[in-house]
Amino acid sequence: MARKSMVVLSGAGVSAESGLATFRDNGGLWDNYSVYEVATPEAFHKNPKLVLDFYNFRRQEVLKALPNLAHQALAAAEEDFDVTIVTQNVDDLHERAGSSQVIHVHGLITQARSSVSGELFDLKGQDIQLGDQCPEGAQLRPHVVWFGEYINHMDEAVELVAAADIVLVVGTSLTVYPFASLVDCPRPDAQCYLVTQDIDAVPSGFDYRQGPASVELPKLMHELKQLA
Ligand code: APR
């Protein structure tokens, strides 16, 4: 029998137990930094060093972090399901846990991007310094989608969710669009689950498993494995 397809929509909460700050929890990144000073094209134009420093700091945190039991449970699910992860996260912890199909809609902090050609460059753990230029002579930027910019791969994400047998939303407040609109795309007969610590409103049709992803995801994957 064909393997069921599982699409995972993940956010910062899946990496919280790896020590990476989320955005909107108490003490999160947006409690300590202003989005408008570090996460918009205007901010980069106005004060590129402040923006570069913000992402250099976060990149070093990512490099120090290790995948947790939640990332590992999702990677292990590939034994029984065709799994695609569509993540808002710019860390590479899903890949480092072993997930083979990962789509980063908000970019990947381990890469730099030319703001002229869009070409990507693997930073190999290095910071981006003021004065580091792309081949076209412009200041290199982090390969991270800023507020006010288009996100990557949204059409592909909609198609994947609309075709999925199982849709799993993990560790996201579902407050940022258009990513959050993906919860409206599952088929009526898809099995839909939400794993997160806290949420303002559970999307219609989703089975809510409240708690830490490192606890709730392995439990849920064990349940689903019986139905594979
Ligand atoms: N286990 C499960 N869920 C958790 C955990 C945990 N250990 N810790 C926190 N959470 C949940 C929180 O309850 C919250 O619902 O993860 C979610 C984190 O929400 P946000 O901080 O808003 O992060 P996210 O939803 O990924 O933000 C989306 O906003 O700022 C932009 O581009 C940025 O990609 C980011 C986007």
Boltz pocket constraint, residues with backbone or C-beta under 6 A from the ligand:
constraints:
  - pocket:
      binder: B
      contacts: [[A, 10], [A, 11], [A, 12], [A, 13], [A, 14], [A, 16], [A, 17], [A, 22], [A, 23], [A, 24], [A, 25], [A, 28], [A, 88], [A, 89], [A, 106], [A, 145], [A, 170], [A, 171], [A, 172], [A, 173], [A, 174], [A, 175], [A, 176], [A, 195], [A, 196], [A, 197], [A, 198], [A, 199], [A, 211], [A, 212], [A, 213], [A, 214]]
      max_distance: 6.0
